Amino acid sequence: MALAATMRPLVSLALPEKGAARLATQLLLAIAGTLLL
């Protein structure tokens, strides 16, 4: 949980500004984070 919170700002900086691509990447990260737990 804390790891996801720390990574999110870094990830949002690295992500493209396009809304759809950004949303898809965040969704993918959320799913990956859930699987890791």
Summary of the structure (lengths in Angstrom):
residues: 37
radius of gyration: 9.9
end to end distance: 8.5
largest distance: 28.7
contacts: 73
relative contact order: 0.18
helix: 84%
strand: 0%
